Amino acid sequence: MSGATEIVIDDWRDPVFSPAARELLELAAPMAEHLSLSEDAILGQASADLGLDDFGDDGFRAPLRALLASLRDEAGLSAFGTINLHTQLVQLARNRLLVEDQIARHPEILDIEIAAPIIVAGLPRTGTTHLHQLLAADPALRSLPYWESLEPVPIPGDAPGADGIDPRWARTAAACEFMDLAMPHFKAMHEMTPDHVHEEIALLAMDCSTMYFETQAVLPGYRDHYLADDPVPHYRYLRRVLQVCTFLRGGDRWVLKSPQHLERFDALRTVFPDATVVITHRDPAEVVTSMLMMLTYAARLMVDHPDPSAIAAHWVPRLGDLLDGCRRDRHLLAPERSIDVRFADFM
């Protein structure tokens, strides 16, 4: 792009943080010694935080245990990486509790129809985010802002203050400010602001069956469990959370997006039979380069010394899995319910 400033990253394996970011990371590090990546610790803290104990269907527990084992034994997390993942998992567990509490209070939620969603699916870095944002600009469509994806259900009593700002939005804004401080070049790779339209992978993460965790660290054990697991119950849980979100903030027709859907067409067809699936396409070689750059840069908040070779060894075949899954199962999508969009044409 004419006039654009060239970005040079030369600290892939040995990240260099700004003094302000390094100070925050060092201050937080001692907390990791007091955190346990165990099922009892994660769920126990979430329950104690909210005074609730109904996590819903137990189908999330086996993938959660597989994930925690991989995080402990394979990920090589740094102190901040441990804090980061522990915080995320407790929040996901809290979200589950709040979803079930909301449904217990308002059982009519389960009568809400998630009708004819538009679902964008494509390899990462194929323009799915830009296309998702464009579709979501239509006021007739319901989308998921980043802040809502992180905390879809408000904590009872956690209401906006005199300024009218939702505390969930404020917490997301603070997290984005820290990300910008610690990873200043990430925003050039992927927009992360409280209001940007986000994919529902964070909602799938509440059921612990998603590729999202593979973007956090190299987790071969969890990957194997995820690929062997039946995705249909987890997509049914996604629909359950979308019903709650619809009840709380309205909307008639959802526009969704996630690369992981490429190898889950059967689950999409089963759970969302009237969905229209939009599939994006780009040269896989360009996808690999772009994806590995983004993941290796982001890994600095999870491990002390990111290993580009290990990340590539994990993700090149995973991208192949997604592409092969799309080719294998594309016939499951009715022609009148699927659309192809080429990256070069769209962008």
MOQUI-V922913 format. One record per helix or strand of 3 or more residues. SS is the DSSP state (a for helix, b for strand). FROM is the first residue (numbers start at 1). TO is the last residue. If there is no record, write none. Layout:
ss: [SS/SS]
from: [FROM/FROM]
to: [TO/TO]
//
This chain:
ss: [a/a/a/a/a/b/a/a/a/a/a/a/a/a/b/a/a/b/a/a/a/b/a]
from: [19/39/59/79/107/118/128/146/167/186/201/211/220/232/254/259/265/276/284/308/335/338/343]
to: [34/50/73/105/111/122/136/150/182/188/205/215/228/249/257/263/271/281/301/332/337/342/346]
//
